[in-house]
Amino acid sequence: MSPTSAGTPTSRRLLLAGAIFLLGAGGIVATGLVQRSQARQQVQNWTQQQLAPTVALARIEHGGATRPLTLPATIQPFYRASIFARVNGYLAKWNKDIGAHVKQGEVLASIDTPDLDQQLAQAMAALASAKANYDIAVVTSNRNNALLKQHYVAQQVADVSAADASAKKALMDADAANVRQLETMESFKQLAAPFDGVVTARNTDIGALIGSGNSGQPMFELADLHRVRVYVHVPQALSGYVQAGQKATFDMPQYPGRTFEAEVTTMSNAMDAKSRTMLVELQADNGDGKLFAGVYAQVHLELPADPNMVRLPATALVVGGTGAHVAVIDGDGKAALRAVTLGRDFGDSVEVTAGLAPSDRVIDNPPETIRNGDPVSLAPRAP
């Protein structure tokens, strides 16, 4: 066999072995590149997961058919009157003290009015003099009229006497009106109760100098407490839910554990410019006399609930210069900031009246640096 024919198979085998080696080396390199790319992607994913903050969902409470509203209130009597003097003088005596139950027209006190008494006596004397002058003028006029018919006096004389009688009658009527006025003033010497009620204040005593008018302190304070008025200031945001005829309850510190019933009767239909609240009046019966004037109370109202209103922890709020926001998790697992409208603040929780849907997932204690589109990782729920 020639050397040429002997060397040919060996070269082929070497080429085949080299090709197999190259293919194996290429496969090893390709496998390494793929594994390295997969490892790089896994590291990148892990890094992104580590960078995404882990957050927990806030517990959201949805409103029911009604929502309670508790507000401070003040109780006032159904009728209240400050009793002032209409005449000047000195207090002769008082008949009723604080806490006394009085009937309408019952005398509370009597005033001694020496000046008024003298004015009345003088006016009565002037009236008597005017009446005497009028009587004489009438007699003279009648006599002249009779003489005129017999042509003993002139018509001028009869006319003058008739005019004089008319003038004297006018003076008499003026004096009579003055007497009636002073007699009316004399009736104010007795201070009478204008209605059935309770004396809540007495600011005078025997011998005190009494001045007419209401510029000073009233002599007595009278309150009708058979029924009371309960005044409460309702915030503007909730005033639209309060209506006349609505039932309510209230309680007072001096009667722990006891509640009283009341009913909304009227509203002021105007907002206070400072507090942005509306004055609402409720009324309640006071048959047992347990309710007093000026008492502090707490009124409890049941207002219709807004179906879109939710209550969430205060820690879920993101408060900034543009208003209140909350962070929610969208369908892609990313954060989204929502502007919300807040209702009542309960300290640890707040009401959200607009801006949230019942299906929203709200983040509790969101990071301060959270922005729209930031990926977040949801913490597993505790069992």
Secondary structure by P-SEA (a helix, b strand, c coil): ccccccaaaaaaaaaaaaaaaaaaaaaaaaaaaaaaaaaaaaaaaaaaaaabbbbbbcbbbbbccbbbbbbbbcccccbbbbbbbcccccccccccccccccccccccbbbbbaaaaaaaaaaaaaaaaaaaaaaaaaaaaaaaaaaaaaccccaaaaaaaaaaaaaaaaaaaaaaaaaaaaaaaaaacbbbbcccccccccccccccccccccccccccccccccbbbbbbbbcccccccccccccccccccccccbbbbbbbccccccccccccbbbbbbbbbccccccccbbbbbbbbbccccccbbbbbccccccccccbbbbbbccccbbbbbbbbbccccccbbbbcccccccccccccccccccccbbbbbccccc
